[in-house]
C-alpha cells in the first residue's frame, strides 16, 4: 500500500474544470469606451454647471474654442488628464481634463494654439496637472512657431494642491517671457482672474476683456476693504472698462463673448505666425495711387484747431479700415493696425481732439509698447505727427515724464522695421524729436505744406528771443506781433526743415497714401543690424 492510498478520499469526486480564460476587450469595445469618455468630457461632467455658466451669460470652454477656431479644426491635447492630488476631499473628485481644455486648430487656415479654462470644473482653478497641460501647449506653440491664445476664466490657484499650484503659475510666466517677441500671445479675459494669475495676461501682447463678466485684480474687494476700509465692487475694482480706460491693462473691450472672439480672429488675421515671418498680405481694397483729396479739408491749417486724426488714418488706409489698439486709454495718441496696398502697417498718430495731442506719461507708454510689438513681428511703422510738445505740470514731472518719455524714444531708436513719418501740421520741441524724426532714424520723412517744425510755437519763441525789445517798445503788443511774424518767416516756414535735409520731401496731402505705399514698398527688403549685445537696458 502506498502513501497515496492511505490519504482520505472525498466521498464524491467532482470533475475539475479549467479556469476561464480572461476575455480581452475587442478593439471596438475599447473604441466605444473612448468615445464615452470623450463624450463625457465634451458634454461636461455636471449639466447643472453648464446651466450655471450660461445663466451668467458665459459660454463653456469648448463653446469658446469653437467660436475662435475654424469649424472642425480643433485637435485636443490630453483631454483625459486627471489630477493625482489626494486629501481635502479631492480623492473622489478627479474629472477628466482637470479644468482646462488645450489643443490647436486654425484661424483663417493658419495654425493657432489655444488653452481655455473650464469654470465648471473646480472653478477653473489651476492645479499641478492643469498647469502641466498649459505648459505643454505653450511649449508646442513655441516649437511650432504659431500664435497662442489663452481663454481665461479661472478662480486662481487650487488651494487643495498647495505650493504645486503656485509652481504651475511660475512655469506659465517663464514660458510667457520666453515666447515674448517670438510668437504672438493673446489673452482673452472671459471671467475672473485674480492674484498672481493676472500676471500671465500682463506678459502677453494683447488683452481682450468682456464687460460685466470679466475682472482682473491682484487683491480682491474683500482684501481692499480689510486693508483700506474702501468698499468697491469687482467690476469697479478690476472690470473691463476700468482696465481699458484707467489702468491700460486691457487693449480691447467688448459687450459679449461672440463679438470679442470674432475680433480676436480678425487681429490674428493681421499678424504673422512668428517673428521669422512677414504679416500676411491681402488683395488691396483700393488702388495704391488713390488720391486723398479729403485730407485738405480734414486737417485745418490753423495749428490750434482740433480734428480727429482717426479720420486721416481711415482716409489713407485700404478701404478706410483701421483696427485701433487701446482706444480708451491715453487718447491723445492713436495706435492702430491698417493695411496699405494689402500690407499690414502699424500707425502711431498724435490726436489733436484729446489734450491737443500732447505727449504725456500714458501716451508715451502706449505708443512705445505698440512700436515694440510691431518691430518684434516685422510690421512697418508709419507716424503721423501733429504734436505741440510734452504736457507740462508737476504731476507729469514728479510722475517721471522724463523716464516714461524716454521709453517712446528708446522704442523708436531700437526699431529696425521700415519707418516712415509724415508731419501733418506742427512738430514742436523734444516731442518732435521723439515722434520718429529723421534724426532718430526714420527712413523717410515727409511733410505737408502746412507743417511747422520748431523748438516751440512762434508766440513763445518771440517772447523768449525778443523779450527786451518787446518790453522797451512803445506798444509791446504791436512789437510782439511783428516779432512773431519775423520768427515765423525766418524759422518756421514749411520748407525750412526740407532745405536742411530734415524732411525728405514736402508733399501734397492728396498724395499721402501713394507716397506712403511707395516708400514702404521700397523699404520692404530693409535690413538693419543692431550692435551685438545680450539685450538693451530700456527705461522701464
C-alpha positions in Angstrom: 0.0 0.0 0.0 1.3 3.4 -1.0 1.2 6.6 1.0 -1.3 7.9 -1.5 -3.7 5.1 -0.8 -3.8 6.0 2.9 -5.0 9.6 2.2 -8.7 10.2 2.9 -10.9 10.3 -0.3 -13.8 12.5 -0.9 -17.0 10.6 -1.0 -17.9 12.1 -4.4 -15.2 13.5 -6.6 -16.3 16.4 -8.9 -14.7 16.7 -12.3 -12.3 19.7 -12.5 -12.9 22.5 -15.0 -10.1 24.5 -16.4 -10.0 28.2 -15.2 -11.8 30.6 -17.5 -9.6 32.4 -20.0 -9.6 36.2 -19.3 -11.5 38.0 -22.0 -9.7 40.9 -23.7 -11.9 43.7 -24.8 -12.1 44.0 -28.5 -10.8 47.0 -30.3 -14.4 48.1 -31.0 -15.2 47.8 -27.3 -12.2 49.9 -26.4 -13.1 52.5 -29.0 -16.7 52.7 -27.6 -15.2 53.2 -24.2 -13.0 56.0 -25.5 -16.0 57.7 -27.2 -17.9 57.5 -23.9 -15.1 59.2 -22.1 -14.7 61.9 -24.8 -18.4 62.5 -24.9 -18.4 62.9 -21.2 -15.6 65.4 -21.4 -17.3 67.4 -24.2 -20.7 67.4 -22.6 -19.3 68.5 -19.2 -19.5 66.4 -16.1 -22.3 68.3 -14.5 -25.2 69.5 -16.6 -26.2 72.0 -13.9 -22.7 73.5 -14.0 -23.2 74.2 -17.7 -26.6 75.8 -16.9 -25.0 78.0 -14.3 -22.3 79.1 -16.7 -24.9 80.0 -19.3 -27.0 81.8 -16.7 -24.1 84.2 -16.1 -24.0 85.0 -19.8 -20.8 82.9 -20.2 -20.0 80.2 -22.7 -18.3 76.9 -21.8 -14.6 76.3 -22.7 -15.3 74.2 -25.8 -18.0 76.6 -27.0 -15.5 79.4 -26.8 -12.9 77.4 -28.7 -15.5 76.6 -31.3 -16.1 80.3 -31.9 -12.4 81.1 -32.0 -11.2 78.4 -34.4 -12.2 77.4 -37.9 -15.0 74.9 -38.0 -13.9 71.3 -37.1 -10.3 72.3 -36.9 -9.7 71.8 -33.2 -7.3 69.0 -32.1 -7.4 68.5 -28.4 -4.3 67.6 -26.4 -4.6 65.5 -23.2 -8.4 65.5 -22.8 -8.2 62.6 -20.4 -5.6 64.1 -18.0 -6.6 64.0 -14.3 -5.1 65.3 -11.1 -3.4 63.0 -8.7 -3.9 65.0 -5.5 -5.4 63.2 -2.5 -6.9 64.5 0.6 -9.1 67.6 1.3 -12.0 66.0 -0.5 -10.1 65.7 -3.8 -9.7 62.0 -3.9 -13.2 61.4 -5.1 -13.2 64.4 -7.5 -11.0 63.5 -10.4 -12.7 64.7 -13.6 -11.1 64.3 -17.0 -9.4 67.4 -18.4 -8.7 68.8 -14.9 -10.5 72.1 -15.7 -8.6 73.2 -18.8 -9.0 72.4 -22.5 -5.8 72.6 -24.6 -5.0 72.0 -28.2 -4.6 73.5 -31.6 -6.6 74.4 -34.7 -6.7 77.0 -37.4 -7.9 80.6 -37.8 -8.5 81.5 -41.4 -6.5 78.4 -42.3 -3.4 79.2 -40.2 -2.4 77.2 -37.1 -3.2 78.7 -33.7 -2.7 77.1 -30.3 -5.2 77.6 -27.5 -6.0 76.8 -23.9 -9.3 77.5 -22.2 -10.1 77.3 -18.5 -13.3 75.3 -17.8 -15.0 77.1 -15.0 -17.4 74.2 -14.5 -14.6 72.1 -13.1 -13.1 73.3 -9.9 -14.0 76.9 -10.9 -11.2 76.7 -13.5 -8.6 76.7 -10.6 -5.1 75.8 -11.5 -3.5 72.7 -10.1 -0.4 70.6 -11.0 -2.0 68.6 -13.8 -3.9 71.6 -15.1 -0.7 73.6 -15.2 1.2 70.8 -16.9 -1.3 70.8 -19.7 -0.8 74.5 -20.2 3.0 74.2 -20.1 2.8 71.5 -22.8 0.6 73.6 -25.2 2.8 76.7 -24.7 5.9 74.6 -25.5 4.2 73.2 -28.6 3.2 76.7 -29.8 6.8 78.0 -29.4 8.2 74.9 -31.1 5.7 75.2 -34.0 6.1 78.9 -34.3 2.4 79.6 -34.1 0.3 82.1 -32.1 -1.0 81.2 -28.6 -4.4 82.3 -27.4 -5.5 81.9 -23.8 -9.2 82.0 -22.9 -9.1 82.9 -19.2 -12.0 82.1 -16.8 -10.5 80.7 -13.6 -10.5 81.2 -9.8 -6.7 81.3 -9.4 -4.5 78.7 -7.7 -6.1 75.4 -6.5 -5.8 75.7 -2.7 -6.1 72.0 -2.1 -2.8 71.4 -4.0 -0.8 74.0 -2.2 2.6 75.1 -3.4 2.5 72.8 -6.5 -0.3 75.1 -7.9 1.9 78.2 -7.4 4.8 76.5 -9.1 2.5 75.9 -12.0 2.0 79.6 -12.4 5.7 80.2 -12.3 6.1 77.8 -15.3 3.5 79.7 -17.2 5.2 83.1 -16.5 8.5 81.8 -17.6 7.1 80.5 -20.9 5.2 83.8 -21.5 8.5 85.6 -21.2 10.4 83.1 -23.4 7.8 83.4 -26.1 7.6 87.2 -26.0 8.6 88.7 -29.3 8.8 85.2 -30.9 5.1 84.3 -31.3 2.1 86.5 -30.8 0.4 85.9 -27.4 -3.2 87.0 -26.9 -5.1 86.8 -23.6 -8.9 86.8 -23.6 -10.5 87.5 -20.3 -13.9 85.8 -20.1 -14.3 85.5 -16.3 -12.4 86.3 -13.1 -8.6 86.4 -13.0 -7.2 87.2 -9.5 -3.9 87.3 -7.7 -0.8 86.0 -9.4 -2.8 84.6 -12.2 -3.3 88.1 -13.6 0.4 88.4 -14.4 0.3 86.0 -17.3 -2.1 88.2 -19.3 0.0 91.2 -18.4 3.0 89.5 -20.0 1.2 88.8 -23.3 1.0 91.1 -26.3 -2.8 91.9 -26.2 -5.5 91.6 -23.6 -9.2 91.4 -24.6 -12.0 91.8 -22.0 -15.8 91.4 -21.9 -17.9 93.9 -19.9 -19.6 92.7 -16.8 -18.3 89.1 -16.9 -14.5 89.5 -16.8 -12.4 91.1 -14.0 -8.7 91.3 -13.2 -7.1 92.3 -9.9 -4.2 91.3 -7.7 -6.2 91.7 -4.4 -10.0 91.5 -4.5 -12.6 93.8 -3.0 -12.7 91.9 0.4 -8.9 92.4 0.8 -9.1 96.1 -0.2 -11.9 96.7 2.3 -10.0 94.9 5.1 -6.8 96.9 4.5 -8.0 100.3 3.4 -11.7 100.3 4.5 -12.7 101.1 1.0 -15.8 99.3 -0.4 -15.8 98.6 -4.1 -17.4 96.0 -6.4 -15.4 93.6 -8.5 -16.2 95.5 -11.7 -15.4 98.8 -10.0 -12.0 97.4 -9.0 -10.9 95.4 -12.0 -13.7 95.4 -14.6 -13.2 95.7 -18.3 -13.8 99.4 -18.6 -11.5 100.1 -15.7 -8.7 98.3 -17.3 -9.5 99.8 -20.8 -9.7 103.4 -19.7 -7.9 103.8 -16.4 -5.1 101.2 -15.9 -4.3 100.5 -19.5 -4.1 96.7 -18.9 -6.8 95.9 -21.4 -6.3 96.7 -25.1 -9.8 95.8 -26.4 -13.2 95.7 -24.7 -16.5 94.2 -26.0 -20.0 93.7 -24.8 -20.3 90.0 -25.4 -18.1 86.9 -25.9 -19.2 86.3 -29.5 -18.1 89.7 -30.7 -14.9 89.5 -28.6 -13.8 86.2 -30.1 -14.6 87.3 -33.6 -12.3 90.4 -33.1 -9.6 88.1 -31.8 -9.8 86.2 -35.1 -9.6 89.5 -37.0 -6.5 90.5 -35.1 -4.9 87.1 -35.8 -5.6 87.6 -39.5 -3.3 90.7 -39.4 -0.4 89.1 -37.5 2.5 86.8 -38.7 2.6 83.4 -37.1 6.1 84.2 -35.6 8.9 86.7 -35.7 10.5 84.9 -38.7 7.6 85.7 -41.0 6.1 88.8 -42.5 2.5 89.6 -41.7 0.0 88.1 -44.2 -0.8 90.3 -47.1 -4.2 90.6 -48.7 -5.7 91.8 -52.0 -5.8 95.6 -51.8 -9.2 97.1 -51.1 -8.5 100.1 -53.3 -5.9 101.5 -55.7 -2.4 102.3 -54.3 -2.3 105.6 -56.1 -5.8 106.7 -54.9 -5.7 110.4 -54.2 -6.7 111.6 -50.7 -8.2 114.9 -51.6 -10.4 114.8 -48.4 -7.3 115.4 -46.3 -7.2 119.0 -47.4 -10.4 119.6 -45.6 -9.9 117.3 -42.6 -6.9 119.0 -41.2 -7.3 122.7 -40.5 -4.3 124.9 -41.4 -4.6 126.8 -38.1 -2.3 124.8 -35.7 -4.7 125.3 -32.7 -7.8 124.0 -34.4 -8.7 120.4 -33.4 -9.6 117.5 -35.7 -9.9 113.7 -35.3 -6.7 112.1 -36.6 -8.5 108.7 -37.0 -10.3 110.2 -40.0 -6.9 110.9 -41.5 -5.8 107.3 -40.9 -9.0 106.0 -42.4 -8.6 108.1 -45.5 -5.1 106.7 -46.0 -5.8 103.1 -45.2 -7.1 100.4 -47.6 -10.9 100.5 -47.5 -10.9 103.1 -44.7 -10.4 100.3 -42.2 -8.3 100.6 -39.0 -8.0 98.4 -36.0 -7.3 100.7 -33.1 -5.4 99.4 -30.1 -6.0 100.9 -26.6 -8.7 103.2 -27.9 -10.0 104.2 -24.5 -6.6 104.7 -22.8 -4.2 107.6 -23.4 -6.5 109.0 -26.1 -4.0 111.8 -27.0 -2.1 109.3 -29.2 -3.7 106.8 -31.6 -2.2 103.4 -32.3 -3.7 101.3 -35.0 -3.1 98.4 -37.4 -4.1 99.1 -41.0 -3.4 97.7 -44.5 -1.7 99.8 -47.1 -1.8 98.2 -50.5 -2.7 95.0 -48.8 0.3 95.0 -46.4 -0.2 95.3 -42.6 1.2 98.5 -41.2 1.3 100.0 -37.7 0.3 103.6 -37.4 1.1 106.0 -34.5 -0.5 109.4 -34.6 -0.9 112.4 -32.3 -4.7 113.1 -31.6 -5.5 116.8 -31.6 -9.0 116.3 -30.2 -7.6 114.9 -26.9 -5.5 117.4 -24.9 -4.3 118.9 -28.2 -2.3 115.8 -29.0 0.4 116.5 -26.4 2.6 113.7 -25.3 2.4 112.7 -21.6 3.3 109.7 -19.5 0.5 107.4 -20.6 0.7 108.3 -24.3 4.4 107.7 -24.3 4.0 104.2 -22.7 1.1 103.3 -25.0 3.0 104.2 -28.2 6.3 102.7 -27.0 4.6 99.3 -26.3 2.9 99.3 -29.7 6.1 100.2 -31.5 8.0 97.4 -29.8 5.3 94.9 -30.8 5.3 95.9 -34.4 9.1 95.9 -34.5 9.2 92.4 -33.0 6.8 91.0 -35.6 8.1 92.7 -38.7 5.3 95.2 -39.1 6.4 98.5 -40.7 5.6 101.8 -38.9 4.0 105.0 -40.1 4.0 108.0 -37.8 1.6 110.9 -38.3 3.0 113.9 -36.5 1.0 116.9 -35.1 2.4 117.5 -31.7 2.7 120.7 -29.6 5.1 119.2 -27.1 5.2 117.3 -23.8 2.5 118.0 -21.3 3.8 120.5 -18.6 2.9 120.2 -14.9 4.2 119.0 -11.6 2.2 115.8 -11.8 3.9 114.9 -15.0 7.4 115.8 -13.8 7.0 114.1 -10.5 5.4 111.1 -12.2 8.5 110.6 -14.3 7.7 112.1 -17.7 11.5 112.1 -18.4 11.7 108.3 -17.8 8.4 107.4 -19.5 9.0 109.7 -22.5 12.4 108.0 -22.9 10.5 104.7 -23.4 9.0 106.1 -26.6 12.3 107.4 -27.7 14.0 104.1 -27.0 11.4 102.1 -28.8 11.7 104.2 -32.0 15.5 104.2 -31.9 15.6 100.5 -31.4 13.1 99.6 -34.1 14.6 98.1 -37.3 11.4 97.7 -39.4 10.7 100.2 -42.2 9.8 103.6 -40.6 8.1 106.5 -42.5 6.8 109.7 -40.8 4.6 112.5 -42.1 4.5 115.9 -40.4 0.9 116.9 -40.9 1.0 120.3 -39.2 3.1 121.2 -36.2 6.0 119.5 -34.6 7.5 121.4 -31.6 10.4 120.8 -29.2 11.5 117.5 -27.9 8.2 115.9 -28.8 9.1 116.5 -32.5 12.4 114.5 -32.0 10.7 111.7 -30.1 7.9 111.2 -32.8 10.2 109.3 -35.2 12.1 112.3 -36.6 14.8 112.0 -39.2 17.4 112.5 -36.5 16.5 109.3 -34.6 16.4 107.1 -37.6 13.2 107.4 -39.6 13.9 106.0 -43.1 11.8 108.5 -44.9 10.2 111.8 -43.6 7.5 113.7 -45.5 5.8 117.0 -44.6 2.7 118.7 -45.7 3.0 122.4 -46.9 1.2 123.4 -43.6 4.0 122.0 -41.4 5.7 123.9 -38.7 8.9 122.4 -37.2 10.4 124.4 -34.4 11.7 124.4 -30.9 8.4 125.9 -29.8 5.5 127.9 -31.1 6.1 131.3 -32.6 4.4 133.2 -29.7 6.6 131.5 -27.1 9.7 131.8 -29.2 9.2 135.5 -29.7 8.6 136.2 -26.0 12.0 134.5 -25.2 14.1 135.8 -28.1 12.8 139.3 -28.2 11.9 139.9 -24.6 13.9 143.1 -24.2 12.7 144.6 -27.5 9.1 143.9 -26.6 9.4 145.3 -23.1 11.1 148.5 -24.3 8.7 149.2 -27.2 6.2 152.0 -27.1 3.5 149.4 -28.0 4.6 146.0 -26.7 1.6 144.2 -28.4 2.4 145.6 -31.8 6.1 144.8 -31.3 5.3 141.2 -30.2 3.1 140.6 -33.2 5.9 141.9 -35.5 8.5 139.7 -33.9 6.2 136.7 -34.1 5.8 137.2 -37.8 9.5 137.6 -38.2 10.2 134.4 -36.4 7.6 132.5 -38.5 9.1 133.9 -41.7 12.6 133.0 -40.9 12.5 129.7 -38.9 9.0 128.2 -39.2 8.2 128.4 -42.9 7.2 124.9 -44.4 10.4 124.5 -46.3 12.9 125.4 -43.7 13.4 121.8 -42.5 13.4 120.5 -46.1 16.2 122.9 -47.0 18.3 121.5 -44.2 17.6 117.8 -45.1 15.5 117.2 -42.0 12.5 116.4 -44.3 12.9 114.3 -47.4 10.1 116.0 -49.3 7.2 118.3 -48.9 4.1 116.6 -50.5 0.6 117.4 -51.5 -1.7 116.0 -48.8 -3.8 114.4 -51.6 -0.7 112.2 -52.4 -0.1 111.0 -48.9 -1.4 107.5 -49.4 0.5 107.0 -52.7 3.7 108.4 -51.1 3.5 106.1 -48.1 2.8 103.0 -50.1 5.7 103.8 -52.4 8.1 104.4 -49.6 7.1 101.2 -47.8 7.4 99.1 -51.0 10.9 100.5 -51.4 11.8 99.6 -47.8 10.2 96.1 -47.8 13.6 94.5 -48.1 15.2 96.7 -45.5 17.9 95.0 -43.4 19.2 96.7 -40.2 21.5 95.1 -37.6 21.7 96.2 -34.0 25.0 96.1 -32.1 25.9 92.7 -30.7 24.5 92.5 -27.1 22.6 90.3 -24.8 19.8 92.9 -24.7 19.4 96.6 -24.2 18.5 98.3 -20.9 15.5 100.4 -21.7 14.0 102.8 -19.2 11.3 100.6 -17.5 
